[in-house]
Amino acid sequence: MRAVARATRWLDDTEVDPAELRRQGIKGKKKLAELLNSYQALWKHSKSAEDRTRLVKRMSEIVAVTHTLEYHDMLDVPDLQFKQDATSYLRVAYLMESVGLDTSLYREEISRVKPRLDGHMGIRGANQQMVFHTYYSHFGLEEPFPLASGFRRSEIALRSDPYKLDDNGVYRFTHEIFVPYDFGADPDVQFFSDGDMAYIRRALDILLPVYVHKRNPDLVAELVSCTLYVKHVDTPRLPEAVEYLLDSQNVDGSWGRYKSLERRHGQYVRQGWYLHTTMVVMEALMAAFERPTGGSWAGGLVSSVAN
């Protein structure tokens, strides 16, 4: 609770201007989604109506930019920028609707940009096609082809050797788990086969200690969340990983070590790098110690870590 409170204060001092971040070479819409996602996670786990009201007010301030036409530039940007922004563009609207914020203009713009989205689906990776399946379904968009079939090309379906996955491969692996569980919002979903689950649990047991040893809070957090989502809470790897996350928080409430990037990005390293790491660690800790309404996956971890 103290760690999340410190992180919340850090978030309260963090602002995202998508256009300015893009001018600085940082994916602005992605960072808007990350900041919004952080507060939505706090909202999801909040047990106080007063706190929820405060969090929704803060989120409404964060997304005020989405009510301007300048934000909705997806038909005008170059192809590379479109590819970089498209997932986050839909995710922001998805998160807004999850807490009841107005997306009437946003939905109109999504409909306008759909043909360009459709044209990019064939070049998307497996986990990206899976997440677009979620968003297309949510917004009532017709899929250009069955996007959920992307799973057949996933690291999980291909049974990739965990020892041979580089950092990008591990990110692909974690997001292949995040998507079916809707990033923790749907903890009891039945998506993976028994064979998939056996592979996932073995991979998590291999990867968790590797990234704790590497002192990489970003990937440790994602792996912790995945471990909880697949209910692999009896693994001895989990308490050590959670302890590492608790112990590695920065004094200012953030997580991550990105001093070397400050010379290149200056003050924007806050949004460019610390924000993502802080978001995923907060989500992992809240998943470990709190049960979202109707969920059933994190029982017993509190006592394991405390002991």
C-alpha positions in Angstrom: 0.0 0.0 0.0 2.8 2.4 0.8 4.6 1.6 -2.5 1.4 2.2 -4.5 0.7 5.4 -2.6 4.2 6.7 -3.4 3.8 5.7 -7.1 0.4 7.5 -7.2 2.0 10.7 -6.0 4.6 10.3 -8.8 1.8 9.8 -11.3 0.0 12.9 -10.0 3.1 14.9 -11.0 3.3 13.4 -14.5 1.7 15.0 -17.5 1.5 13.7 -21.1 1.2 16.0 -24.1 1.1 13.5 -27.0 2.1 16.0 -29.7 5.0 17.4 -27.7 6.3 13.9 -26.9 6.1 12.9 -30.6 8.2 16.0 -31.4 10.7 14.7 -28.9 10.9 11.3 -30.7 8.6 9.5 -28.1 5.4 7.8 -29.0 2.9 10.3 -27.5 -0.3 8.3 -27.8 1.4 5.3 -26.2 2.4 7.4 -23.2 -1.1 8.8 -22.9 -2.4 5.3 -22.8 0.1 4.3 -20.2 -0.7 7.2 -17.9 -4.5 6.5 -18.3 -3.9 2.8 -17.8 -2.1 3.5 -14.5 -5.0 5.4 -13.1 -7.5 2.9 -14.5 -5.6 0.2 -12.6 -5.9 2.2 -9.4 -9.6 2.8 -10.1 -10.2 -0.9 -10.7 -8.7 -1.9 -7.3 -10.1 1.1 -5.3 -12.6 0.2 -2.6 -13.6 3.8 -1.9 -16.3 5.7 -3.8 -14.5 8.9 -3.0 -11.2 7.6 -4.4 -12.9 6.4 -7.5 -14.5 9.8 -8.1 -11.1 11.5 -7.6 -9.4 9.0 -10.0 -12.1 9.5 -12.7 -11.6 13.3 -12.4 -7.9 12.9 -12.9 -8.5 10.6 -15.9 -10.9 13.1 -17.4 -8.2 15.7 -17.2 -5.6 13.4 -18.8 -7.8 12.6 -21.8 -9.1 16.2 -22.4 -6.7 16.3 -25.4 -8.8 13.5 -27.0 -11.7 16.0 -27.4 -9.7 18.1 -29.8 -9.5 17.4 -33.6 -5.7 17.9 -33.5 -5.4 14.7 -31.5 -7.2 12.7 -34.1 -4.5 12.8 -36.8 -4.4 9.1 -37.7 -5.4 9.7 -41.3 -2.6 12.3 -41.8 0.5 10.8 -40.2 3.2 8.8 -42.0 2.8 5.0 -42.2 5.4 4.3 -39.5 3.9 6.7 -37.1 0.4 5.2 -37.8 1.7 1.7 -37.0 3.4 2.9 -33.8 0.2 4.8 -32.6 -2.6 2.6 -33.8 -2.8 0.2 -30.8 -2.6 2.9 -28.3 -5.1 5.0 -30.2 -7.7 2.3 -29.7 -6.6 1.5 -26.2 -7.1 5.0 -24.9 -10.8 4.9 -26.1 -11.2 1.5 -24.6 -9.9 2.6 -21.2 -12.0 5.7 -21.3 -15.1 3.7 -21.8 -14.1 1.3 -19.0 -14.6 4.2 -16.5 -17.5 5.9 -18.2 -15.8 8.8 -19.9 -17.3 10.3 -23.1 -16.0 8.8 -26.4 -18.6 10.1 -28.8 -16.1 12.0 -30.9 -13.5 9.3 -30.5 -15.8 6.6 -31.8 -16.6 8.7 -34.9 -12.9 9.1 -35.6 -12.2 5.3 -35.1 -14.8 4.6 -37.7 -13.1 7.0 -40.1 -9.7 5.5 -39.6 -10.9 1.8 -39.8 -9.9 1.3 -43.5 -6.3 2.3 -42.7 -6.3 0.1 -39.6 -7.6 -2.8 -41.7 -4.7 -2.3 -44.2 -2.2 -2.7 -41.4 -3.6 -5.9 -39.8 -1.7 -8.2 -42.1 1.7 -7.0 -41.0 1.0 -7.1 -37.3 2.6 -9.6 -34.9 0.6 -12.3 -33.2 0.0 -10.6 -29.9 -0.9 -7.3 -31.8 -3.5 -9.1 -33.9 -4.9 -10.7 -30.7 -5.3 -7.3 -29.0 -6.8 -5.7 -32.1 -9.4 -8.6 -32.1 -10.4 -7.4 -28.6 -10.7 -3.7 -29.7 -12.5 -4.5 -33.0 -15.0 -6.6 -31.0 -15.4 -3.9 -28.4 -16.0 -1.1 -30.9 -18.2 -3.2 -33.1 -15.8 -3.2 -36.1 -15.8 -5.8 -38.7 -12.5 -7.6 -38.9 -10.6 -7.8 -42.2 -9.8 -11.4 -41.4 -10.1 -13.5 -38.1 -7.6 -11.5 -36.0 -7.7 -14.0 -33.1 -6.1 -16.5 -35.4 -2.8 -14.6 -34.8 -2.4 -16.8 -31.7 -1.3 -19.7 -34.0 1.9 -17.7 -34.6 2.6 -16.8 -31.0 5.6 -17.7 -28.9 3.2 -19.8 -26.8 1.6 -21.7 -29.7 5.0 -22.3 -31.2 6.4 -23.5 -27.8 9.5 -21.2 -28.2 12.4 -22.2 -26.0 12.3 -19.7 -23.0 16.1 -19.9 -22.7 16.4 -18.5 -26.3 13.9 -15.6 -25.9 15.5 -12.1 -26.0 13.9 -9.2 -24.2 11.6 -8.5 -27.1 10.6 -12.2 -27.2 9.7 -12.1 -23.5 7.6 -9.0 -24.1 5.8 -10.8 -26.9 5.3 -13.8 -24.6 3.9 -11.7 -21.7 1.5 -9.8 -24.0 0.2 -13.1 -25.5 -1.0 -13.8 -21.9 -2.1 -10.2 -21.1 -4.5 -10.1 -24.0 -6.8 -13.0 -23.2 -7.0 -11.9 -19.6 -7.7 -8.3 -20.7 -4.7 -7.2 -18.7 -6.2 -8.6 -15.5 -9.7 -7.3 -16.0 -11.0 -10.9 -16.9 -9.1 -13.1 -14.4 -11.3 -16.2 -14.9 -11.2 -16.4 -18.7 -10.7 -19.9 -20.2 -8.5 -19.4 -23.2 -5.4 -21.6 -23.1 -5.3 -25.3 -23.5 -3.8 -27.6 -20.9 -0.7 -27.9 -23.1 -0.4 -24.1 -23.4 -0.7 -23.8 -19.6 2.0 -26.3 -19.0 4.3 -24.5 -21.4 3.5 -21.1 -19.9 4.1 -22.2 -16.3 7.4 -23.8 -17.2 8.5 -20.6 -19.1 7.5 -18.4 -16.2 9.5 -20.5 -13.8 12.5 -20.1 -16.1 12.1 -16.4 -16.9 11.2 -14.9 -13.5 14.6 -15.6 -11.8 16.5 -14.6 -14.9 15.0 -11.1 -14.9 15.2 -10.7 -11.2 18.9 -11.5 -11.6 19.1 -8.9 -14.4 17.5 -6.3 -12.1 14.9 -5.5 -14.8 11.7 -4.3 -12.9 9.8 -3.8 -16.2 10.0 -7.4 -17.3 9.8 -8.8 -13.8 6.6 -7.0 -13.3 5.1 -8.2 -16.5 6.1 -11.8 -15.7 4.6 -11.5 -12.1 1.3 -10.3 -13.6 1.3 -13.2 -16.0 2.1 -15.7 -13.2 -0.9 -14.4 -11.3 -3.2 -14.4 -14.3 -2.5 -18.1 -15.1 -2.9 -18.8 -11.3 0.6 -20.2 -11.0 0.7 -18.8 -7.5 2.3 -21.8 -5.9 5.6 -21.3 -7.7 8.5 -20.5 -5.4 9.7 -18.0 -7.9 6.9 -15.6 -7.2 7.6 -14.3 -3.7 11.2 -13.5 -4.6 10.1 -11.6 -7.6 7.4 -9.6 -5.7 10.0 -8.8 -3.0 12.4 -7.5 -5.6 9.7 -5.2 -7.0 9.0 -3.8 -3.6 12.6 -3.3 -2.8 13.5 -1.6 -6.2 11.2 1.4 -6.0 12.9 4.7 -6.5 12.8 7.4 -3.8 10.4 9.5 -5.9 7.9 6.6 -6.2 8.7 5.5 -9.7 10.5 2.3 -10.8 13.3 1.9 -13.3 16.9 3.0 -13.9 17.2 5.3 -17.0 19.8 7.9 -16.0 21.8 7.1 -19.2 18.8 8.3 -21.3 18.5 11.6 -19.6 21.3 13.1 -21.8 19.3 12.3 -24.9 15.8 13.0 -23.7 16.2 15.3 -20.8 13.0 15.7 -18.7 11.0 13.6 -21.2 12.7 10.4 -19.9 10.0 10.5 -17.2 7.2 9.9 -19.7 9.4 7.9 -22.2 10.7 5.2 -19.9 9.9 5.6 -16.2 6.1 5.8 -16.9 5.8 2.3 -18.5 7.9 0.6 -15.8 6.0 2.3 -13.0 2.7 1.3 -14.6 3.5 -2.3 -15.0 5.0 -2.6 -11.5 2.0 -1.0 -9.9 -0.3 -3.4 -11.8 1.8 -6.4 -10.7 1.8 -5.4 -7.0 -1.9 -4.6 -7.0 -2.6 -8.0 -8.7 -0.4 -9.7 -6.1 -2.1 -8.2 -3.1 -5.6 -7.3 -4.2 -8.4 -9.2 -5.9 -10.4 -7.2 -8.4 -14.2 -7.6 -8.0 -15.2 -11.1 -9.0 -11.7 -12.3 -9.5 -10.2 -15.3 -7.9 -6.5 -15.6 -8.7 -4.2 -14.0 -6.1 -5.2 -15.9 -2.9 -2.4 -16.8 -0.6 0.4 -14.6 -2.0 0.2 -12.1 0.8 1.1 -14.6 3.4 3.8 -16.2 1.2 5.6 -12.8 0.8 5.0 -11.8 4.4 6.6 -15.0 5.6 
